[in-house]
Amino acid sequence: MRLPRRAALGLLSLLLLLLPAPEAAKKPTPCQRCRGLVDKFNQGLVDTAKKNFGGGNTAWEEKTLSKYESSEIRLLEILEGLCESSDFECNQMLEAQEEHLEAWWLQLKNEYPDLFEWFCVKTLKLCCSPGTYGPDCLACQGGSQRPCSGNGHCSGDGSRQGDGSCRCHVGYQGPLCTDCMDGYFSSLRNETHSVCTACDESCKTCSGPTNRDCGECEVGWVLDEGACVDVDECAAETPPCSAAQFCKNANGSYTCEECDSSCVGCTGEGPENCKECIPGYAREHGQCADVDECSLAEKACVRKNENCYNTPGSYVCVCPDGFEETEDACVPPAEAGELSPHELPQHGLPPLDLRACR
């Protein structure tokens, strides 16, 4: 049954409404919005610093208020460029906190040169100083100078969120990220620093950088005369690959690759590594090569006038263009009319009415 066009469109609209909406972009935190505003303000300082301080309005500003460098005109130019007109949250924060920015610019910037620290951390209390976290800006694990021993990220670092715990970098573990994971060894350890370095690929655990320093070998490796060495799975008594594949060893593992299409079984890549050749191919110059049946002494195509065409692994027999095909010959057009009825090719034509020939 076919739905009417209007009904079909209505059903499609309903289905679209039922589909889950794409996940909304994660909203920035208040601290991130504050930091973004400060970053734009600092960029405004850079942009306006390039201006010529002499002539025009700047000359008037220098005479009547103060130098352009610290003038209200420069502040207004910076504030006007902080937010795009479509950025509602930026404009909302700017409108609410413009007086604070003016106070810092005109009265406090010499005493508190770091606008982020004064504005976002101490005044609005939306962020924390680097190395601290949470509502009270407590020091991260390992201290605020080197949180997580420099080997991880402190949860909530620089914000009023998180719990101060450490998320360690690759290779490190422990509450302060000072311990080494399996596959790594301690190459430096003192009261202030811990450095973990990757083991040799053959080691699951180790005490140094070579395959002789392994405490335990990785899968695919075996301990031999004090060192972890690769297991050659391809040399196993029972081959790991199928009869139509060959085994390729790799460090700690192996892969199974397909034999060449001319092979029946193989020991490696290419037609030169075939164990046997498939029908239509024969070993020639050390590899399986196509047999050209059309060039053999014994003719492959036995009908008179028939052409032989070689193909990979086989051949085809075809009558020349314009020749009539019979069971035992390819008949030229001039001779085709002289054939007796039982010699004519059978192509599903209606039987001849011999009475019409009398």
Protein Blocks (a to p, Z undefined) as FASTA:
>chain_A
ZZdfklmmmmmmmmmmmpccddddddddfklmmmmmmmmmmmmmmmmmmpcfeghjllmm
mmmmmcfklgmklmmmmmmmmpcfklmmlmmmmmmmmmmmmmmmmmmmmmmmplmlmmmm
mmnomaccehiacjkopacehijklgghlpaccehihiaedjhiacddehiacjkopacc
ehiacfbdcfkbccdddddfkbmbdcbfbfklcfbdcehiaceehiacdddfklpmbacb
dfkbccdddehiacdddddfkbgcifbecjklcfbdcehiaceehiacdddfklpmbafb
lcghiacdddehiacddddehiacdfkbccdfklmmmpcfklpccehiacddfklmZZ
